[in-house]
Amino acid sequence: QVQLVESGGGLVQAGGSLRLSCVASGSISTFAVAWYRQAPGKQRELVANMGSGGNTNSADSVKGRFTISRDNTKNTVYLQMNSLKPEDTGVYYCQIETVFRSYWGQGTQVTVSS
């Protein structure tokens, strides 16, 4: 059982930056990790993910602005978000994919004002 706790969300003006953190209760070094988001009235969507080997992928809407990273020594996944836009508003969730199942955090709210 892995527990995930996200932090770092908040209210920011358009053009600003935030860094989200996701701390896992156990080692994440062998797992793929990802950040998803869900805007009001919309389905949850993938923002960015990273394999255990470090390869990354991100949604077209955030390319060049958001960066996913991980620190396996701290069991932590990060999402650096720059040049934020109002359409980036939503609840951001951390996900870890193990061999058996996926684990999700409780989410952290990001609100970008225009």
Phi and psi in degrees as a GROMACS rama.xvg file:
@    title "Ramachandran Plot"
@    xaxis  label "Phi"
@    yaxis  label "Psi"
@TYPE xy
-117.293  130.775  VAL-2
-107.806  139.728  GLN-3
-122.227  135.339  LEU-4
-127.735  115.85  VAL-5
-91.6082  154.304  GLU-6
-156.098  169.656  SER-7
104.945  -6.40559  GLY-8
-72.6465  173.164  GLY-9
163.242  -167.152  GLY-10
-102.606  129.244  LEU-11
-142.672  150.804  VAL-12
-78.7902  154.858  GLN-13
-55.2794  137.296  ALA-14
93.7803  -12.0934  GLY-15
-82.2184  -176.269  GLY-16
-131.989  153.048  SER-17
-144.156  152.402  LEU-18
-123.202  120.021  ARG-19
-91.4417  145.636  LEU-20
-125.365  148.943  SER-21
-136.839  112.774  CYS-22
-101.871  128.188  VAL-23
-97.7776  152.436  ALA-24
-79.8192  -9.98764  SER-25
-143.662  -175.554  GLY-26
-64.9674  138.137  SER-27
-116.986  5.7778  ILE-28
-61.5635  -27.3753  SER-29
-99.5978  5.43568  THR-30
-110.888  151.278  PHE-31
-76.443  146.16  ALA-32
-128.861  157.596  VAL-33
-156.693  159.614  ALA-34
-118.102  133.99  TRP-35
-120.886  164.4  TYR-36
-142.896  155.978  ARG-37
-137.407  116.432  GLN-38
-87.1054  157.358  ALA-39
-55.7322  128.462  PRO-40
76.3086  6.28749  GLY-41
-121.424  164.285  LYS-42
-78.1744  155.176  GLN-43
-65.3333  137.172  ARG-44
-131.337  151.297  GLU-45
-72.505  132.003  LEU-46
-97.7821  -52.7659  VAL-47
-161.71  151.65  ALA-48
-141.18  164.878  ASN-49
-145.311  128.55  MET-50
-76.2109  170.745  GLY-51
-63.809  -24.2471  SER-52
-86.6162  -4.6931  GLY-53
103.125  -5.22844  GLY-54
-69.2788  141.813  ASN-55
-124.406  159.998  THR-56
-147.563  143.516  ASN-57
-142.088  157.79  SER-58
-67.1248  148.032  ALA-59
-57.2628  -33.7358  ASP-60
-67.9934  -17.1874  SER-61
-118.665  -1.63045  VAL-62
-57.3623  134.348  LYS-63
84.4212  -8.87808  GLY-64
-117.938  -36.9971  ARG-65
-110.209  144.945  PHE-66
-134.986  126.757  THR-67
-95.0711  141.41  ILE-68
-149.155  169.627  SER-69
-144.441  150.148  ARG-70
-125.98  98.1886  ASP-71
-66.0918  -24.4388  ASN-72
-70.177  -23.3316  THR-73
-108.82  4.30454  LYS-74
53.2318  41.9257  ASN-75
-129.039  140.132  THR-76
-115.547  140.546  VAL-77
-120.967  155.656  TYR-78
-134.893  107.552  LEU-79
-87.1884  123.213  GLN-80
-120.132  116.033  MET-81
-116.093  163.329  ASN-82
49.4981  48.9703  SER-83
-65.1042  145.777  LEU-84
-121.15  156.526  LYS-85
-55.0031  -32.3189  PRO-86
-72.8524  -4.95258  GLU-87
-83.6156  -5.11598  ASP-88
-61.1635  136.286  THR-89
163.115  -178.042  GLY-90
-94.6176  128.007  VAL-91
-103.654  130.651  TYR-92
-119.185  139.532  TYR-93
-93.243  142.536  CYS-94
-135.426  141.233  GLN-95
-124.084  132.877  ILE-96
-106.98  111.969  GLU-97
-100.645  -179.47  THR-98
-63.0378  -33.6768  VAL-99
-96.2858  -33.0423  PHE-100
-167.565  171.546  ARG-101
-99.7611  148.427  SER-102
-119.71  143.318  TYR-103
-126.06  147.387  TRP-104
-84.2674  -178.611  GLY-105
-84.7739  -13.3392  GLN-106
96.2117  152.249  GLY-107
-135.256  135.349  THR-108
-81.6759  131.889  GLN-109
-119.811  124.199  VAL-110
-125.386  123.379  THR-111
-112.791  118.688  VAL-112
-93.4933  148.284  SER-113
